[in-house]
């Protein structure tokens, strides 16, 4: 009999790990720059972290891992440098409305 729990694929685990690493690397970076940083607790929240500078200016940040295409119009990109065909990310309508900034990071 199968469990009611959802089975997480290896791909989902890898994506989740990348996201977690990116969030905590960004938190460390903003902290080194002198910001106060708070992390969202809600997984459906449109932003990942809140940063506040010493003057009280608040910014909402959604952290995204930079991703690259493996194929383009049916052609393999194995011979191309990894950064040749980066997938562009843009804020959602809600993120635009809330003035949420996207922060891209590279996971090696």
N, C-alpha and C positions, 0 to 999 in steps of 0.2 A: 504494500500500500504506500502511495506517495504521500509525502508530507505536504501540509498546506504552505510551508515556507517556500518562498521563491528561490530557485537555484540561480546563483550568480555565475555568469560565464567568465572565462579567463579574460576575455576582452574587457568586460565591465570592470573586473578587478584592476586590470592594468590602467584603465581610464581613471578609475577612482583614486588609485595611488598617485597618478600624475597630478590630478586636481589637488589632492591633499598636500603634496610636495610644493606645488606652485603657491598655494595659499600661505603655507608657513614660511616659504622663502620670501614672499612678498611682505608678510607681517614683519619678519626680521629686517628686511630692507627699509621699510617705512619707520620702524622703531629706531634703527641706526640713524636715520635722517632727522630724528627728533619729534616724530608724530606720536600721538597717543593712538592706539589701534584697538578696535573692538571687532570681534568676529560674530557673524550672524549664526544663530542657533537653528533657524528654520531652513530645512533643505529646499523649500520652494521659494525662498526669499530671492528677489531679483538682483541682490548684491551679495557679495561674500564678506566684505569688511567695510568698516567705517573708519576713516582716518580724520584726526582733528589736530590742527597745528596749534602752536602755543598762543595764537591770537584768537582761537576759538572757531576758526573756519573749518566747516565740516564738508567732507567729500565722501560719497558712496562709491565703492569700487567693486566691479565684478572681474574676477581673475580668470583668464582663459589661457589654455595651453595652445601655443602656435602649432598648427598642423599643416601637413604638406600632402599634395596629391601624389599618388603612386602611378596614376595613369592620366593621360590627357587625350581625349578624343580617340580612344582605342589604342593608343600607343603607350608602351611601357616607358617609364622615366628612369629606369635603373642607371642609365649612363649620365644622367643630368645631376648636377649638384643638388643636394637636399633642399636648399632654399629657393630653387628655381620656380616652383609652382606652389607658393604658400596659399592656403585657403584664407580668404578674407573673412573677418568677423565684423559684425556691426551690431549695435545695441538694438534690443527689441523696442517696440513702441512704448511699453511701460518704462523701460530703462531710459529712453529719451525723455519721456514726460517727467521722470524723477531726477533727471540730470545725472544719471549713473555713468561713470567713466569705465571703459574697459581697459584692463592692464594685461598685456600679453606677456607670457614668459615662455622660455624655451626649455624643454625637458630633454636632456641628453641621455 
